[in-house]
Amino acid sequence: MHPATSTSTPPAVELESLRKSYREGGREHRVLDGVDAVVRRGERVAVLGPSGSGKSTLLNLVSGIDLPDDGVVRIGGVDLTALSEHERTLFRRRHLGFVFQFFNLLPTLTVMENLLLPLELKGTVGADEEDRAERLLEAVGLASRAEAFPDRLSGGEQQRVAVARALVHEPTLVLADEPTGNLDEDTAQLVADLLGRLVGDRSHTLLVVTHSRALAGRMDRVLRLDHGRLVAEPR
Amino acid sequence: MSLVRRAGRRHLTRHPAQLVLSVLGVALGVAVVVSIDLAIQSSREGFRVSAETVAGRATHHVLGGVGGLPDSLFARIRVDLGMRASAPVVEGYASSPLRPGAALRVVGVDPFSEGPFRPFVAGGPSGLDVSALLTVPRAVVLSARTAGAAGVGPGNALPVSVAGRSESLPVAGLLEPGEGPTRSGLDDVLILDIAWAQDLLAMPGRLSRIDLRLPEDSEPEALEALRALLPADARVEAAGVRTAALSEMISAFDLNLRALSLLALVFGMFLIYNAMTFSVVQRREMIGSLRALGVTRREVLAAVLREAAWIGGVGAAAGLVVGTALGRGLVRMVTRTINDLYFVVSVQELTVPPAVLAKGALLGLGATLLASLPPALEAASSPPRVARTRSLVEGRATRAVSRAAALGALLLGAGCAGLAVPSRSLVASFGALFLVILGMALLAPAGAVLLVGVLRPAAARWMGILGTMAARGVVTALSRTAPAIAALVVAVSVTVGLGVMIQSFRGTLTRWLDGTLQADVYVSLPSPMASRSAGTLGPDVVGSLTAHPAVRGRNTYRGVEVPVEGGILRIVALDLHPLGEAAFDFLEGGAAEAFPAFRDGGAVLVSEPLAYRRALGVGDSLVVPTPAGARALPVAGVFYDYGSDRGVVMMSRRTYEELFDDDGITSLGLFLEDGADPERVVEELRALVPPHRTLVVRTNATLRSASLEVFDQTFQVTAVLRLLAFAVAFVGVLSALMALQLERARELGVLRANGLTPRQVWRLVTAQTGLMGLISGALAVPMGLVLASVMIFVVNKRSFGWTLRMEVGPDVVVQAVALALVGALLAGLYPSWRMARTSPAEALRGE
């Protein structure tokens, strides 16, 4: 067991006093200024905030892509700030699922191959996993496009594949960065439904950063980034 | 195959032009290195095998000075010293119209002494009919392969020319040794009985050497007894020493060719570096996504290097095939140069040692991996961010340009400092030269940024907004344009450097010939080796030619080679007409002081390469072995000479005859009366030559052009290498810029969607590639001149000991800019054509 892991069942996400600044033209710009939050297992939480409020920075810290200047990030009890870059990468491949604003499917892999990628990285590609990938593809309504390359798919279709990819390896936590930000209203609703349903069905924890109140409204809880801190948004 | 690997492989196959050009870059680089290696190895191997075959199983050789050894010495060694395992040998060279261009090695042996040395000519089991060799005048045996090449067989006669005399040698038998060294060692070797060989080579009563087999247990005593018996200018050497010393003569030539061939590989590396950098830049987003999904840095690094290894492997395999084919052509050029300048070697087939192929493959693979390492590390260091802005990437690239320039300046400084260190090490020189090249490559992008600033207003005036966009595109996309420009500049500057070096060499040689060739007509013996001839003209011929009424004076030359410790010393004895003294251009010592000491004081003049090699100057002494023992002769002057990189020592005829008791004349320079027509006199002189003799009688102008022809032949290999470097550079230009433009498909799609016509797209693409070509060409010229200076003043001096004057002709400069520009414009054609055919929607949709 990793030294940073506790023995009781820990929350999915624990953020303690997170601080993060960037230097801009010689001046320091503080993006996050003491973020505290706890997300319980199976909970679906949205983080609202306008552009430039630090939503993506927060997601980068939660995913271990970036490190805070100060504070602690625990995912399932594991302190990411205590891990090396290599360990955080391995943690990410095993425990996190990602949905990006710009889909970020690998253009040189087919739809099915994109889905199998997280399983392969996790080292668990077998008949069961392939079945699971096929079922997920059916669930997002794209079973017939399994052999297509992403550039042949519409934006909505690509994002549906991305949702399936984020869930296929049964991650502890699914992170979504403006998952509907690049889609039209109808498609955005479709993807939001899909994301909510599939995450809910599997009892995954979901953390979505968005500026879409419609998407945020589908989550169990909504937080808002306000001057570098997370505050609860009244519903 | 893992999905990460599959994604990478598909990326490569989706960019076939980029892939093919990368493979081609490695293939050409490997091909050049392998072909040069094979050509040199084959020449060396040919020489070694031939020398060993002819030397047979001898453990030692007794060698004579000028004119060889007296016949009687052999009898004394055999009888007085009781060394039964001894064999006399006479050697010389001939040419035959049936083997054009080949120098035939004439070896005279005593078949009855040959048993312990060369069983294949000793009769008995070999099946050779020794009696025919002894009884038929000038009967010759030769290998079946040589006979086949000349189209003769037993019963036929082989026409040959020896020192200008035409002879016909009846073929008494064919040697058919089994496979192995002996077989190729007998290529172009003619074996005669020793008495007939002495007659043929005009060496009555003389031997070239005596081969010995000394028993190991009594070797020191035997050597002591031998030395007591030998004439003063004779020496006894262990077998292999001479071969090694001769082989060492070509080491500088060999190293220069190898270094040049490595340049082609360096170009190939730039190509790979460029292609892989591009491939990584193209996949920035994809790598970011993979990193976000949990692919580690190590896995990204491994993926990129695996792709590079695949390209390197395929390229190296293709390079080995092309290199072996190319080697067959190059070996002829290399052996001709070695024959002309150093020693006789016959190579009828390319030796392809597996080690050379393995080395070439490893070099290709290693170079590819090394060149791919920086982009692979760059890819691996990509943070797993998925929304990295383009400006962030370009901001990093801009900072990298400044850092690269600083590092480049540092490497350039280190390279220059390395070159400035007084050293004779060629390896150190080439090491420093490569540092200079690398330094300049790193400085190139910064130079390009500066030049774009200068050229942008002109581009804007000429093409309006498209011109501005084309110019700005070079600096705003530095992550992609900088490696392309660096690769281009290095490739073009090296071709400029080589071009200027060859041009300067030729110019220096031409001026030297103009000064050296003072006589109006030259008479010499024909020889299969350009720079030397064996035999003498004979007093009768000299007398009748110089008695021609149009001849008012003459120079006589006698060229001989004497074995000295660690090599051969070439001596030329001169009897100079006062007009002939003007031929000397002194580097050290003036004509006024040097010539009186030369004529009357027993002093010698040494050529620059000899002075360089032996660290000689005016006032020093040169030790020369003579029949009366070693003599230290004062050096009165050091003169410029480009005839041989081994160097030559000139002594007056009087000094030479006193020392060597030899009155032979190898060649003549004749001064004609004012108003005499040299062409007509040449015709008349030819008519004076006895019918059985062939002499080369030619005018000053003909000799001059023949000398330049030898030069051009010598530099043919370099020219071929330059051409290949040019080809690699061209492929580099093409691949770098084509990839750059293809990567802009989406951006161009946006422009098309905004109303740019296909023609305007073509203009924009062409303007940008043209601008990059122009900038690279402009940067390559000064950098090429720096490289040329290094090659001329440092590498050449340390390799061959020559002082050259740098000459820069406009054609080399024009060629460089044209190479870059034409390559760049051609590189723009395909992307423009493709973009013009692609609908904007497709371009926006696709990658």
Interface residues (C-beta under 8 A of the other chain):
Chain A: S56 N60 S63 I65 D66 E85 H86 T89 L90 F91 R92 R93 R94 L96 F98 F100 Q101 F102 N104 L105 L106 P107 T108 L109 E113 L116 L117 P118 E120 L121 K122 D151 D177
Chain B: S2 L3 V4 R6 A7 G8 R10 H11 R14 E285 M286 G288 S289 L290 R291 A292 L293 G294 V295 T296 R297 R298 P383 P384 R385 V386 A387 R845 G846 E847
